[in-house]
């Protein structure tokens, strides 16, 4: 019972920040599962299932607001889900520590880039949504999906930045699309694939799923209400912390 209570509150906190910044729940949630005794593969598979609840809670809040484009979400699904499935298979043969260090370095670069670009993502400048620009954007989403399938920590942050930088969305709309496409559908695909490849700690999921749903809804609510400038600041802090955490390890 004590473990369930801990998992519930950890899931709420982790997913509030994740839903607000567009990623990063794995920074808190995945290490806690490992700390409580799960092997990495089981912890990752269990975390993947729980993050679907984050996407569900955030999706409900964003649909109520009605500011996301279903055409754009479908593009993200078509480009990203094949990468997620391939990444989940590929992680079996990759050294986890090396992958975490590389991912951490890339995540740190996201924080630095956003900091040195003070106007980035504050005003929408829709671009690259047709023709070659859209094709390159889809290749980028496929690569991010591959990373999402292989390593769960912080990859939603890459999707958020890609939507801001390449497609010209502001942070508010980018986070909304990330939470729906990545948080719900990409993570569901990854959870299904990981469930076939690794054991899931089913008795831990009720607390994780409930906490993730509540945290996802709360985080999405405040992201919508507070706007892009606040999301940008939180995004920079979360990417900085996630990057450092991945580099230094557990």
N, C-alpha and C positions, 0 to 999 in steps of 0.2 A: 504493500500500500504506500509506503514511504517513497519507493522508487516511482510509482505512478504519479504521486503528487509532485515530485521533483521534475519528472518528464513533462507534466502538464504546464507548469509555470515556465520552465525553460523553453518549451515550444511557443508559448505566448510571446515571450520577450524576443526570441530569435526571429519570429515571423512578423512581428510588428516592424522591426527594423528592416527586414527583408522586403516587406510589402511597400514600405515608404521609399526605400532607395532603389528598388528594382532587382534585388538579389542579396545574397550573403547569409542566408539562414544557416547554411552548412558550417559557417565559422563557429557558431555556438553549439548547434544541435548535434552535428556529427561527432565532434570530440567528446561531448558528454556521453553519447551512447557507447563510445569506446571506453571511456573512463569507468562507466558502470559495468563493464565486463564483456561487451560484445566484441568478437573478432572484427577486423576491418571490413571484410566482405559482407558479413551479416549486418553490421552497423550501416554500411552504405546502402544495402538493399532496403533495410527498414526505414532509413532516412528518406530514401527516394519515394517510398509509398506515402510517408507522412507529408512530404512537400506537395503532393497532389492536393491535400486539404488546404494548404496555403493558397494554391491557385484557385481552389473552389471558393474560399471565403473572399478573396480579392476580386474574383470574377463577378460574384454576386453584387459587390459594391460598385464595380465599374460599369456593369450593365445598367444598374439603376441610374447612374450618371449619364450614360449614353454618349460618351465622348470618344469611343474607340471605333475604328473602322474594321468591319468584318472582312472586307476584301483584303485589307492588309494582314489581318490575323490569319486568313487562309493562306496567304503567301508565306508567312512565317511557318505555318504548319507544314506546307508542302516542301519547303526548303530545309527545315530543321529536323523533322522527325526521322528521316533516313539517317542523318548524321548521329542522332541520339542512339539509335539502335546499333549502328556500327561501333560507336564509341563504347557502349556497354560491353560488347564482345571483345573489343581491342584491349580494354583495361586489364584483362586477365593476364596478358603477356608483357605488361609494362611495369617497370620498377615504380612503385607508388611514390617513393620519396623524391626521386628525380622529377617525376611529373608534377608533384606539389611545388617544388622549388621553381620550376619553369612557369607554372601557373601563377605563383606568387609574384614573380618578377613582372609578368605581364599585367597583373592586377595593380601593382604599384604604379606602373606606367599610366594606367587609366586615371588614377588619382592625380598624378602630377600633371597630366595633360589637361584634365578638367580645371585644375587650379590655375594653370598658366593661361587658360582661355576663359577670362571672366565672363564673357558674353555667350559662351557656348551653351546651347540648349535652353536659352531663356525665351527666345522668340522663334516660332516655327518658320522654317524656310524649306518647304517641301521640295524635294529634288530626287533624281535617280529612281523614279517610280514607274518608268516605262523603258523599253528598249534595252540597250547595253547596260545602262546604269542599274536597271532592275536585275538583270542577269548577274552582274558582279555582286550586287547586294545579296542575292540568293546564295551565291557561292560562299559569301561571308557568313550567312546564317547557317549554312550547312556545316561549316568549320566550327562555329560556336556550338551547334547541336552535337557535333562529335565530342567536343570537350565536355559538354553537359552530360553526355552518356558515360564518359570515362571518369570524370571527377565532378562531384556534386557541389563542391564548395566555391561559391562566388561566380559561377558561370552566367547567371542571370545578369550580373553586372556588365558582362561583355555584350550581351544582347541589348541592354539599355543604351550603352555607349554607341554601339553600331547603329541603332535607330536614330540617335541624336546626330552623330557625325556624318553618316553616309546618306541617310534618308531625310535628314533635316527636321526631325520631330523635336519639339521641346521636351524637357525632362518629364513634365506631367503626363503628356500623351505617350511618351516612350515607355515610362514605367507601367502605364495602364496596359499597353500591348504586351509588354514582357510578362506581366503577371498572368494575363489570360493565356497567351500562346506558350510561354516557357513554363510558368508556374503550374498550369493545369495540364495542357496537352503534351508538351515535351516531357515533363516529369512523369506523366502517366505512362508514356511509351517507355521511358527509362525504367520505371518501377516494374512494368510488366516484363521487360527483358531481363532485369536483374533478378526478378522473382523466379524466372526459369533457370537462371545460372547459379543463384546462391540462395541459402536459407533466409527466411524472414522471421524476425522475432515477433510473432503475431500478438502475444499477450501484452506487449508494450505499446501496440499501435492505438488502442482506444484513447489513452491520455495524449499521445503525440498528435493524433488526428484532430481531437477536439481542441487542443491548444493551438495547433497550426491554423485551423479554421477561424478561431476567434482572433488570433494575432493577425492573420491575413486580412480579415475584414477591417479591423481597427487601423492597421497600417495603411491600407488602401484609402480608407475614409479620410485620414489626416493628410495623406498625399494629395488627394483631390482638393481638400479645403485650403491647404497652405500654399500650393502652387509650385511652380518650377524653381524659383530662387531658393526656397527652403529645401526642396528635393535635391538640388544641385549640391548644396552644402553637406547634407547628410550623405549623399552619394560619395562625395570626396572623402569624408571621414570613414565610411564603411569600406571603400576600396583600399584606403590606406591601411586600415587595421587588418582586413582580410589578407592583403598582400604580405604584410609583415608576419602574420600568423602562419601563413603557408610556408614562408621561407624558413622561419625558425623551428617549425615543427610543433609536435605535441608538447 
